[in-house]
Amino acid sequence: MAENLDALDRAGKMEVLDLSERLSGDAPGRDTRAALLAYAGAIPAEDLDLMK
């Protein structure tokens, strides 16, 4: 799954973020998109492989 996200361009990643916001519901006063983008690419690929 991580490689699928990595393969997306910025527009595709923004669509995923939009979907995640719709699924989780927006918390009042919280910018979910900015919060998620802060962690984009933060997990090394080796760690993602271990999590699989």
Secondary structure as a PSIPRED ss2 file (coil, helix, strand):
# PSIPRED VFORMAT (PSIPRED V4.0)

   1 M C   1.000  0.000  0.000
   2 A H   0.000  1.000  0.000
   3 E H   0.000  1.000  0.000
   4 N H   0.000  1.000  0.000
   5 L H   0.000  1.000  0.000
   6 D H   0.000  1.000  0.000
   7 A H   0.000  1.000  0.000
   8 L C   1.000  0.000  0.000
   9 D C   1.000  0.000  0.000
  10 R H   0.000  1.000  0.000
  11 A H   0.000  1.000  0.000
  12 G H   0.000  1.000  0.000
  13 K H   0.000  1.000  0.000
  14 M H   0.000  1.000  0.000
  15 E H   0.000  1.000  0.000
  16 V H   0.000  1.000  0.000
  17 L H   0.000  1.000  0.000
  18 D H   0.000  1.000  0.000
  19 L H   0.000  1.000  0.000
  20 S H   0.000  1.000  0.000
  21 E H   0.000  1.000  0.000
  22 R H   0.000  1.000  0.000
  23 L H   0.000  1.000  0.000
  24 S H   0.000  1.000  0.000
  25 G C   1.000  0.000  0.000
  26 D C   1.000  0.000  0.000
  27 A C   1.000  0.000  0.000
  28 P C   1.000  0.000  0.000
  29 G C   1.000  0.000  0.000
  30 R C   1.000  0.000  0.000
  31 D C   1.000  0.000  0.000
  32 T H   0.000  1.000  0.000
  33 R H   0.000  1.000  0.000
  34 A H   0.000  1.000  0.000
  35 A H   0.000  1.000  0.000
  36 L H   0.000  1.000  0.000
  37 L H   0.000  1.000  0.000
  38 A C   1.000  0.000  0.000
  39 Y C   1.000  0.000  0.000
  40 A C   1.000  0.000  0.000
  41 G C   1.000  0.000  0.000
  42 A C   1.000  0.000  0.000
  43 I C   1.000  0.000  0.000
  44 P C   1.000  0.000  0.000
  45 A H   0.000  1.000  0.000
  46 E H   0.000  1.000  0.000
  47 D H   0.000  1.000  0.000
  48 L H   0.000  1.000  0.000
  49 D H   0.000  1.000  0.000
  50 L H   0.000  1.000  0.000
  51 M H   0.000  1.000  0.000
  52 K C   1.000  0.000  0.000
